[in-house]
């Protein structure tokens, strides 16, 4: 599919409140006009999301330690996870440490997933991911580990007010760029 058709389809799915504010911009090359080089997502004419560009204001993580120490990422711990730690330790760990251990294990797993998604994003082709988005259901795109699929789903008109409001807790554990687009969409409600 040509870039212009793809862009037209993506923009037709934009939430009405974001039409004109969110744009998909490619860098074009003279000798391959149908092929997009890098792609940007611009909000209010400002390039917000450029695949792994250091000039953006979005934080890109270099190590899992940065993710573990980031106060913006909150990982909720359930009672079942605390009970799993209690059973694994055979009751030899004090009660106040169980939540700390469970959180440490969960944030380590989350940090590895987030770094993996970030690494695959820097290698991914926007056009390929956009075509995948157009063929997936909106639920699959929202629940995906792919950062770009999450962003495309968040600005989609098929995601209603109730669903956006119900996502608040799950967005706390997402990459900062996904959180940015969630807050953008939330501000339009």
C-alpha positions in Angstrom: 0.0 0.0 0.0 1.3 3.4 -0.9 2.2 5.9 1.9 -0.5 8.3 0.9 -3.3 5.7 1.1 -1.9 4.4 4.4 -1.8 7.9 5.8 -5.3 8.5 4.6 -6.6 5.3 6.3 -4.8 6.1 9.5 -6.2 9.6 9.6 -9.7 8.4 8.9 -9.5 6.4 12.2 -8.4 9.5 14.3 -10.7 10.5 17.1 -12.7 13.6 16.0 -11.2 15.7 18.8 -7.7 14.9 17.5 -8.3 15.5 13.7 -5.9 18.3 12.7 -3.9 18.0 15.9 -2.3 14.6 15.3 -0.5 14.1 12.0 1.5 11.3 10.5 4.5 12.7 8.7 7.1 10.8 6.6 10.4 11.9 5.4 10.3 11.6 1.6 13.1 10.7 -0.7 13.3 12.1 -4.2 14.0 8.8 -6.0 11.5 6.7 -4.1 8.4 8.9 -3.7 6.1 6.0 -2.7 8.3 4.9 0.1 8.5 6.6 3.4 11.8 6.7 5.1 11.3 7.6 8.8 7.9 8.5 10.1 7.0 10.9 12.7 3.8 11.5 14.7 3.3 15.2 15.2 0.9 16.8 17.7 0.0 20.4 17.1 2.7 20.7 14.4 5.4 19.5 16.7 7.2 16.2 16.2 6.4 14.2 19.3 7.2 10.7 18.3 10.2 10.1 16.1 11.4 6.5 16.2 14.2 6.6 18.7 15.3 10.2 18.1 17.3 11.8 20.9 15.8 15.3 20.2 12.3 14.3 21.4 11.2 15.2 24.9 10.1 11.6 25.5 12.3 9.6 27.8 14.0 6.6 26.2 15.5 4.0 28.6 19.0 2.8 28.2 18.9 0.1 31.0 16.4 -1.8 33.1 17.8 0.0 36.2 16.5 3.3 34.8 13.0 1.8 34.4 13.1 0.3 38.0 14.0 3.7 39.4 11.6 5.8 37.3 8.9 7.2 39.7 6.5 7.7 36.7 6.2 3.9 36.2 4.0 2.3 38.8 3.5 -1.4 38.9 0.6 -2.5 41.0 1.0 -5.6 43.1 -1.8 -8.0 43.8 -2.4 -10.1 46.9 -1.9 -13.2 44.8 1.6 -12.1 43.9 2.4 -11.5 47.5 1.0 -15.0 48.4 3.2 -16.5 45.7 6.3 -15.0 47.2 5.2 -16.2 50.7 4.8 -19.7 49.4 8.1 -19.6 47.5 10.0 -18.5 50.6 8.3 -21.1 52.9 7.3 -18.4 55.3 11.0 -17.4 56.1 10.5 -13.8 54.9 9.0 -11.2 57.2 5.6 -9.9 56.1 6.7 -6.3 55.4 9.3 -7.6 53.0 6.9 -9.7 50.9 5.5 -6.8 49.1 8.9 -5.4 48.4 10.1 -8.7 46.9 6.9 -9.1 44.8 7.3 -5.6 43.5 10.9 -6.1 42.7 10.2 -9.3 40.7 7.3 -7.7 38.8 9.2 -4.5 38.0 12.2 -6.6 36.7 9.9 -8.5 34.4 8.2 -5.3 33.3 11.5 -3.6 32.7 12.7 -6.4 30.4 9.4 -6.3 28.5 9.6 -2.5 28.1 13.2 -2.5 26.9 12.4 -5.3 24.5 9.4 -3.3 23.1 11.6 -0.2 22.9 14.4 -2.1 21.0 11.9 -3.6 18.6 10.4 -0.2 18.0 13.7 1.4 17.0 14.2 -1.4 14.4 10.6 -1.5 13.2 9.2 0.0 10.1 6.3 2.4 10.7 4.5 1.3 7.5 4.6 -2.4 8.5 3.3 -1.7 12.0 0.6 0.6 10.6 -0.6 -2.1 8.2 -0.7 -4.5 11.1 -2.8 -2.0 13.1 -5.3 -1.7 10.3 -5.7 -5.5 10.2 -6.0 -6.1 14.0 -9.0 -5.5 16.2 -8.7 -2.4 18.5 -8.6 -4.7 21.6 -5.5 -6.5 20.3 -3.8 -3.2 19.5 -4.5 -1.8 23.0 -3.3 -5.0 24.8 -0.3 -5.4 22.6 3.3 -5.0 23.9 4.1 -3.0 20.8 4.4 0.7 21.7 3.4 2.0 18.2 0.3 -0.2 18.2 -0.7 1.2 21.6 -0.3 4.8 20.3 -2.3 4.2 17.1 -5.1 2.6 19.2 -5.2 5.4 21.7 -5.8 8.1 19.1 -8.4 5.9 17.3 -12.0 7.0 17.3 -13.2 3.4 18.1 -11.8 3.8 21.6 -14.6 5.5 23.5 -14.6 7.7 26.6 -15.5 4.8 29.0 -12.7 2.6 27.7 -10.2 5.5 27.9 -11.2 6.2 31.6 -11.0 2.5 32.4 -7.4 2.3 31.1 -6.0 4.6 33.8 -4.3 1.9 35.9 -2.9 -0.1 33.0 -1.3 3.1 31.5 0.8 3.6 34.6 3.0 0.7 33.6 3.4 1.7 29.9 6.3 3.5 28.2 6.3 7.3 28.6 5.4 7.9 24.9 2.2 5.7 25.4 1.4 7.6 28.6 1.8 10.9 26.7 -0.7 9.9 24.0 -3.0 8.6 26.7 -3.0 11.9 28.5 -3.5 13.7 25.1 -6.6 11.6 24.5 -7.8 12.0 28.0 -7.6 15.8 27.6 -10.0 15.7 24.7 -12.8 14.0 26.7 
